[in-house]
């Protein structure tokens, strides 16, 4: 994909979202599933997402989804409170209000942040886990209104059941099917209570969710070490939901921490354009993170997060770290600086770097490799046999210092603070530590590309079995594994992964576009990576054509 000429530069006024029109479309556009089935509720790996302009994220969708969640709660005897959070996207405010009207009508006890403030995804997950640990007979769950790092025009809505993490497909399928049934029946079974009255109903409890989370941070990150070392931290919240947490963290732990950008703007006008010329709050993108990268020499550690704070971007004086590199460093550090049980496993997605495998093996632990999606780590983190779960897209969480569960969703706060702890304790930045890992294990090159594929070809890719691949050599190396199911939990990949001693590739169909995604990694250099790319495309095309 060609890099847009405006990537890394501020957006022009003409490129900014028209918030009044966007919010008006949320209320005025009505989905018609019979004429336009593409306007249905559809849960991906992170909930239902879409834009109000193309009738993918509108009031009717949110009313139907929220009623479906209420029905799911009743069917599964979930009678505790529901923690409700939102991020700073324009449609998040509208959808939050719609959800309140349905939740109160269904007499659900809602807990939300006081002063009508924003609440990050990891804070909602932490609140659910802590509540349910202390109240096992009154289980809580949660909703976070966020499209994560998506452009300003998008809205998102995701459900976290009582395990605290992203809902698994059995849950989301149930909610999705029920919501679409409600839409087809013109919402006649949706219960509503006017918002103004709902706020005064007694079913909405405004609570300080900041202080319990911030005060608990010392049980998962060595905040005292960071403060004692005087690590100079620069934070760019990217206008997201954690913006009001950082000053509290700075004051509580007496950190040398500066918020370099305190703007909240639903247009995200302060954001540099991403690689495709769109505004996208992707903290793993050097283009979206250009403002913080420009300040890299002013701070020891820079931390950026997406709007709902489930992702992290780590900047050192070397620049923005590749997410795979930081995951490997974080895992290596934690396995050497936490008193976790010797039999805990380390979770990674199958498209994450093989450097992680080498690090985990060298530390005498076992890798738990799963398909893409943080939901696969939830059970292990909850039951503490999984010490760390991380995705190549810069999302991770891990156990407390004592080995107990912290939360079960991706947490951008703790990964950012962990980067500061690594520097404070070792005297080396995470990027310096990664160079040492390269000297020990080799220097892999990682790449992700898109290739065209029809709907029929994507279906074939999803349905592949290892026997469909007849090749025994890839890029000059003997193939050691052909996977269509993840080795950690045997769950279907929905695609293909082929592994050799010196590299691997994985191919997965896109859920929204006529393409498939290829992830590649080589431990033998650029020429080998290019050969791997060419042969991977040819191999996939041969088995899906």
C-alpha positions as CSV (number, residue, x, y, z in Angstrom):
1,X,0.0,0.0,0.0
2,X,1.4,3.4,-1.0
3,X,2.0,5.9,1.8
4,X,-0.3,8.9,1.5
5,X,1.6,12.2,0.9
6,X,0.0,13.7,3.9
7,X,0.9,10.9,6.3
8,X,2.4,12.2,9.6
9,X,1.1,15.7,8.9
10,X,-1.8,17.6,10.4
11,X,-5.2,17.2,8.7
12,X,-6.6,20.1,6.6
13,X,-9.8,21.7,7.8
14,X,-11.7,20.0,4.9
15,X,-10.6,16.6,6.2
16,X,-12.1,17.0,9.6
17,X,-15.4,15.3,10.6
18,X,-18.6,17.4,10.6
19,X,-19.8,16.5,14.1
20,X,-23.3,18.0,13.9
21,X,-24.0,16.1,10.7
22,X,-22.5,12.9,12.1
23,X,-24.6,13.0,15.2
24,X,-27.8,14.0,13.3
25,X,-27.2,11.0,11.0
26,X,-27.1,8.8,14.2
27,X,-30.6,9.8,15.1
28,X,-32.1,10.2,11.6
29,X,-30.8,7.3,9.6
30,X,-32.8,4.1,10.1
31,X,-31.4,0.6,9.2
32,X,-33.6,-1.5,6.8
33,X,-32.4,-5.0,7.1
34,X,-34.8,-6.4,4.5
35,X,-33.6,-4.1,1.8
36,X,-30.0,-3.7,3.1
37,X,-28.8,-6.7,5.0
38,X,-25.4,-5.1,5.3
39,X,-27.0,-2.6,7.8
40,X,-27.4,-5.4,10.4
41,X,-25.7,-5.6,13.8
42,X,-22.4,-7.4,13.3
43,X,-19.9,-8.2,16.1
44,X,-16.3,-8.4,15.1
45,X,-13.4,-9.2,17.4
46,X,-14.0,-5.9,19.3
47,X,-17.8,-5.5,19.2
48,X,-20.1,-3.7,16.7
49,X,-18.5,-0.8,14.8
50,X,-19.6,1.5,12.0
51,X,-20.5,5.0,10.9
52,X,-23.9,6.7,11.1
53,X,-23.6,8.0,7.5
54,X,-23.7,4.5,6.0
55,X,-26.3,3.3,8.5
56,X,-24.0,0.9,10.3
57,X,-24.0,2.7,13.7
58,X,-27.3,4.4,14.5
59,X,-29.7,4.8,17.4
60,X,-31.7,1.8,16.3
61,X,-28.6,-0.4,16.4
62,X,-27.6,0.7,19.9
63,X,-31.2,0.3,21.3
64,X,-31.4,-3.2,19.8
65,X,-27.9,-4.3,21.0
66,X,-28.5,-2.9,24.5
67,X,-31.9,-4.7,24.8
68,X,-30.2,-7.9,23.5
69,X,-27.6,-7.5,26.3
70,X,-30.3,-7.1,28.9
71,X,-32.1,-10.2,27.5
72,X,-28.7,-12.1,27.7
73,X,-28.2,-11.0,31.3
74,X,-31.7,-12.3,32.3
75,X,-31.1,-15.6,30.4
76,X,-27.8,-16.2,32.2
77,X,-28.7,-15.0,35.7
78,X,-26.4,-11.9,35.6
79,X,-28.1,-9.7,38.2
80,X,-25.1,-7.6,39.5
81,X,-24.3,-4.1,38.3
82,X,-23.2,-3.2,34.8
83,X,-20.2,-1.0,34.5
84,X,-20.8,1.4,31.6
85,X,-17.9,3.3,30.0
86,X,-17.3,5.5,26.9
87,X,-14.5,7.1,25.0
88,X,-14.1,10.5,23.3
89,X,-15.5,9.7,19.9
90,X,-18.5,11.9,19.0
91,X,-20.9,8.9,18.5
92,X,-19.8,7.4,21.8
93,X,-21.7,10.2,23.7
94,X,-24.9,9.6,21.7
95,X,-24.7,5.8,22.0
96,X,-23.9,6.0,25.7
97,X,-27.2,8.0,26.2
98,X,-29.2,5.5,24.1
99,X,-27.8,2.6,26.1
100,X,-28.8,4.3,29.4
101,X,-32.4,4.6,28.3
102,X,-32.6,0.9,27.6
103,X,-30.6,-0.3,30.6
104,X,-32.7,1.7,33.1
105,X,-36.0,0.6,31.5
106,X,-34.8,-3.0,32.1
107,X,-34.0,-2.1,35.7
108,X,-30.3,-2.8,35.3
109,X,-28.1,-1.2,38.0
110,X,-25.6,0.9,36.0
111,X,-22.3,2.2,37.4
112,X,-20.6,4.9,35.4
113,X,-17.8,7.4,36.0
114,X,-18.7,10.5,38.1
115,X,-19.0,13.9,36.4
116,X,-20.1,12.1,33.3
117,X,-16.4,11.5,32.4
118,X,-14.8,9.0,30.1
119,X,-13.8,5.5,31.2
120,X,-11.1,3.4,29.5
121,X,-11.7,-0.2,28.5
122,X,-9.1,-1.6,31.0
123,X,-10.6,0.3,33.8
124,X,-14.0,-1.3,33.1
125,X,-12.4,-4.7,33.0
126,X,-10.5,-4.1,36.2
127,X,-13.8,-2.9,37.9
128,X,-15.7,-6.0,36.8
129,X,-12.9,-8.4,37.9
130,X,-12.5,-6.7,41.3
131,X,-16.3,-6.6,41.9
132,X,-16.8,-10.2,41.0
133,X,-13.9,-11.4,43.2
134,X,-15.6,-9.8,46.2
135,X,-19.2,-10.5,45.1
136,X,-19.3,-14.0,43.5
137,X,-23.1,-14.2,44.1
138,X,-23.8,-10.9,42.4
139,X,-21.9,-11.0,39.2
140,X,-21.2,-7.7,37.3
141,X,-20.5,-7.2,33.6
142,X,-19.8,-4.2,31.4
143,X,-20.3,-2.2,28.2
144,X,-17.7,0.1,26.7
145,X,-18.9,2.5,24.0
146,X,-15.8,2.8,21.7
147,X,-14.6,2.1,18.2
148,X,-11.0,2.0,19.7
149,X,-8.5,3.6,17.3
150,X,-11.0,4.0,14.4
151,X,-11.5,7.3,12.6
152,X,-13.5,10.1,14.3
153,X,-16.6,9.3,12.2
154,X,-16.9,5.8,13.6
155,X,-18.8,4.5,16.6
156,X,-18.3,1.2,18.5
157,X,-20.1,-0.8,21.2
158,X,-18.6,-3.8,23.0
159,X,-19.8,-6.1,25.8
160,X,-17.6,-7.6,28.5
161,X,-19.3,-10.4,30.4
162,X,-18.6,-11.3,34.0
163,X,-15.2,-12.7,33.2
164,X,-14.2,-9.1,32.5
165,X,-12.7,-9.6,29.1
166,X,-14.0,-9.3,25.5
167,X,-17.0,-11.5,24.9
168,X,-16.4,-14.8,23.2
169,X,-18.2,-15.7,19.9
170,X,-20.9,-17.7,21.7
171,X,-21.9,-14.6,23.6
172,X,-21.6,-12.1,20.7
173,X,-23.5,-14.4,18.3
174,X,-26.4,-14.6,20.8
175,X,-26.4,-10.8,21.2
176,X,-26.0,-10.2,17.5
177,X,-28.9,-12.6,16.5
178,X,-31.2,-11.2,19.2
179,X,-30.4,-7.6,18.2
180,X,-31.1,-8.2,14.5
181,X,-34.3,-9.9,15.4
182,X,-35.3,-6.8,17.3
183,X,-34.4,-4.6,14.4
184,X,-36.5,-6.7,12.0
185,X,-39.4,-6.4,14.3
186,X,-39.1,-2.5,14.4
187,X,-37.8,-2.6,18.0
188,X,-41.3,-3.3,19.5
189,X,-39.8,-5.4,22.3
190,X,-37.2,-2.8,23.2
191,X,-37.9,-1.2,26.6
192,X,-37.1,2.5,26.9
193,X,-37.0,5.1,29.7
194,X,-36.5,8.8,28.8
195,X,-32.9,9.8,29.4
196,X,-33.7,12.8,31.7
197,X,-35.7,10.6,34.0
198,X,-33.3,7.7,33.7
199,X,-30.5,9.9,35.2
200,X,-32.7,10.4,38.3
201,X,-34.1,6.9,38.5
202,X,-31.8,5.5,41.1
203,X,-30.6,2.9,38.6
204,X,-27.6,5.1,37.6
205,X,-24.8,5.3,40.1
206,X,-22.1,7.8,39.4
207,X,-19.0,6.5,41.0
208,X,-15.3,7.4,41.2
209,X,-13.7,4.7,39.0
210,X,-10.4,6.5,38.7
211,X,-9.1,6.3,42.3
212,X,-9.5,2.5,42.8
213,X,-7.7,1.7,39.5
214,X,-4.9,4.2,40.1
215,X,-4.3,3.1,43.7
216,X,-4.1,-0.5,42.6
217,X,-1.4,0.1,40.0
218,X,1.3,-0.4,42.6
219,X,0.3,-4.1,42.8
220,X,1.1,-4.7,39.1
221,X,3.9,-2.2,38.2
222,X,6.8,-1.1,40.4
223,X,5.7,2.5,40.7
224,X,8.1,3.2,43.5
225,X,11.1,2.2,41.3
226,X,9.9,4.5,38.5
227,X,9.6,7.4,40.9
228,X,12.9,6.7,42.6
229,X,14.8,6.6,39.3
230,X,13.2,9.9,38.2
231,X,12.3,8.4,34.8
232,X,11.1,11.3,32.6
233,X,7.9,10.3,31.0
234,X,6.0,12.1,28.3
235,X,2.4,11.0,27.7
236,X,0.3,11.8,24.6
237,X,-3.3,10.5,25.4
238,X,-4.2,11.1,21.7
239,X,-7.3,12.8,23.0
240,X,-8.6,9.5,24.5
241,X,-10.5,8.3,27.5
242,X,-7.5,8.0,29.8
243,X,-6.6,11.7,29.6
244,X,-7.8,12.5,33.2
245,X,-6.1,9.5,34.7
246,X,-2.5,10.6,34.1
247,X,-2.5,13.6,36.4
248,X,-3.9,11.4,39.1
249,X,-1.2,8.8,38.5
250,X,1.5,11.5,38.4
251,X,0.4,13.0,41.7
252,X,-0.3,9.7,43.5
253,X,3.1,8.2,42.8
254,X,5.1,11.4,42.5
255,X,6.3,10.7,39.0
256,X,8.3,12.9,36.6
257,X,5.4,12.7,34.1
258,X,4.1,15.3,31.7
259,X,1.0,15.1,29.6
260,X,2.2,16.7,26.3
261,X,-1.2,17.0,24.7
262,X,-4.3,17.7,26.8
263,X,-6.8,18.3,24.0
264,X,-10.1,16.4,23.7
265,X,-11.8,17.1,20.4
266,X,-14.3,14.7,18.8
267,X,-12.8,15.7,15.4
268,X,-9.3,14.7,16.6
269,X,-8.1,17.7,14.7
270,X,-4.7,17.6,16.5
271,X,-3.9,14.2,15.1
272,X,-1.4,13.7,12.2
273,X,-2.8,11.7,9.3
274,X,-2.2,8.0,9.3
275,X,-0.4,6.2,6.4
276,X,-3.6,6.1,4.2
277,X,-4.4,9.8,4.7
278,X,-7.1,9.2,7.3
279,X,-7.3,10.4,10.9
280,X,-6.8,7.3,13.0
281,X,-5.6,7.2,16.6
282,X,-3.4,4.2,16.1
283,X,-0.6,4.4,18.7
284,X,1.4,1.7,16.9
285,X,1.6,3.8,13.7
286,X,4.6,6.1,13.4
287,X,2.5,8.5,11.3
288,X,-0.3,8.8,13.9
289,X,2.3,9.1,16.7
290,X,4.4,11.7,14.8
291,X,3.7,14.4,17.5
292,X,5.1,12.3,20.3
293,X,8.0,11.0,18.3
294,X,9.0,14.6,17.6
295,X,9.5,14.9,21.4
296,X,11.5,11.7,21.8
297,X,14.7,13.5,22.9
298,X,12.8,15.4,25.6
299,X,11.8,12.3,27.5
300,X,13.3,9.0,28.6
301,X,10.0,7.2,27.8
302,X,7.1,8.3,25.7
303,X,3.6,6.7,26.1
304,X,0.7,6.9,23.6
305,X,-2.6,5.2,23.8
306,X,-5.7,4.8,21.6
307,X,-9.0,6.4,22.6
308,X,-10.2,3.5,24.8
309,X,-6.8,2.8,26.2
310,X,-6.6,-0.9,25.3
311,X,-3.4,-0.3,23.2
312,X,0.0,1.1,23.9
313,X,2.7,2.9,21.9
314,X,6.2,3.1,23.4
315,X,8.6,5.8,22.3
316,X,12.3,5.9,23.3
317,X,15.1,8.1,22.1
318,X,15.3,5.6,19.2
319,X,11.8,6.4,18.1
320,X,8.5,4.4,18.2
321,X,9.0,0.8,19.1
322,X,7.6,-1.9,16.9
323,X,4.8,-3.6,18.9
324,X,6.3,-7.0,18.5
325,X,9.6,-5.8,19.8
326,X,8.1,-4.3,22.9
327,X,6.1,-7.5,23.6
328,X,9.2,-9.6,23.5
329,X,11.1,-7.2,25.8
330,X,8.1,-6.9,28.2
331,X,7.7,-10.7,28.4
332,X,11.5,-11.3,29.0
333,X,11.6,-8.6,31.7
334,X,8.5,-9.9,33.5
335,X,9.6,-13.5,33.6
336,X,12.8,-12.3,35.3
337,X,11.3,-9.7,37.6
338,X,8.1,-11.3,38.9
339,X,7.6,-14.2,41.4
340,X,5.1,-15.9,39.2
341,X,4.6,-19.7,39.4
342,X,7.0,-21.6,37.3
343,X,4.3,-23.3,35.3
344,X,2.5,-20.2,34.0
345,X,2.2,-19.8,30.3
346,X,2.8,-16.8,28.0
347,X,0.0,-16.1,25.5
348,X,0.6,-14.8,22.0
349,X,-1.4,-14.6,18.8
350,X,-0.3,-16.7,15.9
351,X,0.7,-13.6,13.9
352,X,3.0,-12.2,16.6
353,X,6.7,-12.4,16.3
354,X,8.6,-15.7,16.7
355,X,11.0,-13.7,18.8
356,X,8.5,-14.1,21.6
357,X,8.7,-17.9,21.3
358,X,12.5,-17.7,21.6
359,X,12.3,-15.5,24.6
360,X,9.7,-17.6,26.4
361,X,11.6,-20.8,25.7
362,X,14.9,-19.4,26.9
363,X,13.1,-18.5,30.2
364,X,11.9,-22.1,30.6
365,X,8.2,-21.3,30.1
366,X,5.6,-22.5,27.6
367,X,4.0,-20.4,24.8
368,X,0.2,-20.5,24.5
369,X,-0.4,-19.6,20.8
370,X,-4.0,-18.7,19.8
371,X,-5.9,-17.2,16.8
372,X,-6.2,-13.4,16.5
373,X,-8.3,-11.8,19.2
374,X,-7.7,-11.0,22.9
375,X,-10.8,-13.1,23.9
376,X,-8.6,-16.2,23.7
377,X,-6.5,-15.0,26.7
378,X,-9.4,-14.2,29.0
379,X,-9.9,-17.6,30.7
380,X,-6.2,-18.1,31.3
381,X,-5.7,-14.7,32.8
382,X,-8.8,-15.1,35.0
383,X,-7.6,-18.5,36.3
384,X,-4.0,-17.3,36.5
385,X,-2.4,-20.1,34.5
386,X,-1.7,-17.5,31.8
387,X,0.7,-14.8,33.1
388,X,0.7,-12.6,30.0
389,X,-1.5,-12.3,26.9
390,X,-0.4,-10.0,24.0
391,X,-1.3,-9.2,20.4
392,X,0.9,-8.0,17.6
393,X,-1.4,-5.0,17.3
394,X,0.0,-3.5,20.5
395,X,-2.5,-4.8,23.1
396,X,-1.6,-6.8,26.2
397,X,-2.2,-7.5,29.9
398,X,-0.5,-9.5,32.6
399,X,-0.9,-10.7,36.1
400,X,-0.3,-8.8,39.3
401,X,3.1,-9.1,41.1
402,X,1.7,-11.8,43.3
403,X,0.3,-13.8,40.4
404,X,-3.3,-12.9,40.9
405,X,-5.5,-11.6,38.1
406,X,-5.4,-7.8,37.3
407,X,-7.9,-7.6,34.5
408,X,-8.8,-9.6,31.4
409,X,-8.7,-7.0,28.7
410,X,-5.9,-5.2,27.0
411,X,-4.4,-2.5,29.2
412,X,-2.5,0.4,27.7
413,X,-1.8,2.0,31.1
414,X,0.2,-0.9,32.6
415,X,2.2,-1.6,29.4
416,X,3.2,2.1,29.2
417,X,4.2,2.2,32.8
418,X,6.0,-1.1,32.5
419,X,8.3,0.5,29.9
420,X,9.2,3.1,32.5
421,X,9.8,0.3,35.1
422,X,12.1,-1.6,32.7
423,X,14.2,1.6,32.3
424,X,14.1,2.3,36.1
425,X,15.2,-1.2,37.1
426,X,17.6,-2.2,34.4
427,X,19.0,1.2,33.4
428,X,18.2,0.3,29.7
429,X,15.3,1.5,27.6
430,X,13.1,-1.2,26.0
431,X,14.6,-0.5,22.6
432,X,18.1,-1.0,24.0
433,X,17.0,-4.2,25.6
434,X,15.5,-5.4,22.3
435,X,18.9,-4.9,20.5
436,X,20.3,-7.2,23.2
437,X,17.7,-9.8,22.4
438,X,18.6,-9.5,18.7
439,X,22.2,-10.2,19.5
440,X,21.1,-13.3,21.4
441,X,18.4,-14.7,19.1
442,X,18.9,-13.0,15.7
443,X,17.2,-9.9,14.2
444,X,13.8,-10.9,12.6
445,X,12.1,-8.7,9.9
446,X,8.3,-8.6,10.1
447,X,5.8,-7.4,7.5
448,X,2.1,-7.3,6.9
449,X,0.6,-6.9,3.4
450,X,-2.8,-7.2,1.7
451,X,-3.6,-9.3,-1.3
452,X,-6.8,-9.3,-3.4
453,X,-9.3,-12.2,-3.0
454,X,-12.9,-12.7,-4.0
455,X,-15.6,-13.7,-1.5
456,X,-15.4,-17.3,-2.7
457,X,-11.6,-17.4,-2.3
458,X,-11.8,-16.0,1.2
459,X,-14.3,-18.7,2.1
460,X,-11.8,-21.3,0.7
461,X,-9.0,-19.8,2.8
462,X,-11.2,-20.1,5.9
463,X,-11.9,-23.7,5.2
464,X,-8.4,-24.9,4.5
465,X,-6.9,-28.0,6.1
466,X,-3.2,-28.8,6.4
467,X,-3.5,-31.5,3.7
468,X,-4.5,-28.8,1.2
469,X,-0.9,-27.6,1.2
470,X,1.3,-29.9,-0.8
471,X,4.5,-27.9,-0.7
472,X,7.3,-29.1,1.6
473,X,9.7,-26.2,1.1
474,X,9.2,-22.4,1.6
475,X,11.8,-19.8,0.7
476,X,14.6,-22.4,0.6
477,X,13.7,-23.9,4.0
478,X,11.9,-27.1,4.9
479,X,8.4,-26.5,6.1
480,X,8.1,-27.7,9.8
481,X,4.5,-26.8,10.5
482,X,1.3,-26.2,8.5
483,X,-1.4,-24.9,10.8
484,X,-5.1,-24.2,10.3
485,X,-5.7,-24.5,14.0
486,X,-3.8,-22.7,16.7
487,X,-1.4,-24.9,18.7
488,X,-2.3,-23.4,22.0
489,X,-6.0,-24.1,22.1
490,X,-6.7,-25.9,18.8
491,X,-9.1,-23.2,17.8
492,X,-9.6,-22.6,14.1
493,X,-7.3,-19.9,12.7
494,X,-9.8,-19.0,9.9
495,X,-6.8,-19.2,7.6
496,X,-3.4,-20.7,7.3
497,X,0.1,-20.5,8.9
498,X,3.2,-22.1,7.5
499,X,6.4,-22.3,9.6
500,X,10.1,-23.0,8.7
501,X,13.2,-22.9,10.9
502,X,14.0,-19.4,9.6
503,X,10.6,-17.8,9.0
504,X,6.9,-18.1,8.7
505,X,3.8,-16.6,7.1
506,X,0.2,-16.5,8.1
507,X,-2.8,-15.7,5.8
508,X,-6.2,-14.6,7.0
509,X,-9.2,-13.3,5.0
510,X,-10.5,-9.8,5.8
511,X,-14.0,-9.6,7.3
512,X,-14.9,-6.4,5.5
513,X,-12.9,-6.1,2.3
514,X,-12.1,-8.3,-0.7
515,X,-8.6,-9.0,0.4
516,X,-6.6,-11.4,2.5
517,X,-3.9,-10.4,4.9
518,X,-0.5,-11.9,4.9
519,X,1.8,-11.7,7.9
520,X,5.5,-12.6,7.3
521,X,8.6,-12.9,9.4
522,X,12.2,-13.8,8.4
523,X,15.2,-14.3,10.6
524,X,17.5,-14.3,7.5
525,X,17.3,-10.8,6.2
526,X,15.5,-8.6,3.6
527,X,16.2,-10.8,0.6
528,X,14.8,-13.8,2.4
529,X,11.7,-11.8,3.5
530,X,11.0,-10.8,-0.1
531,X,11.4,-14.4,-1.2
532,X,9.1,-15.5,1.6
533,X,6.5,-12.9,0.5
534,X,6.5,-14.0,-3.2
535,X,6.3,-17.7,-2.3
536,X,3.6,-17.2,0.4
537,X,1.4,-15.3,-2.1
538,X,1.9,-18.0,-4.7
539,X,1.2,-20.8,-2.2
540,X,-2.0,-19.2,-0.9
541,X,-3.2,-18.4,-4.4
542,X,-2.6,-22.0,-5.5
543,X,-4.7,-23.5,-2.8
544,X,-7.6,-21.0,-2.9
545,X,-7.9,-20.6,-6.7
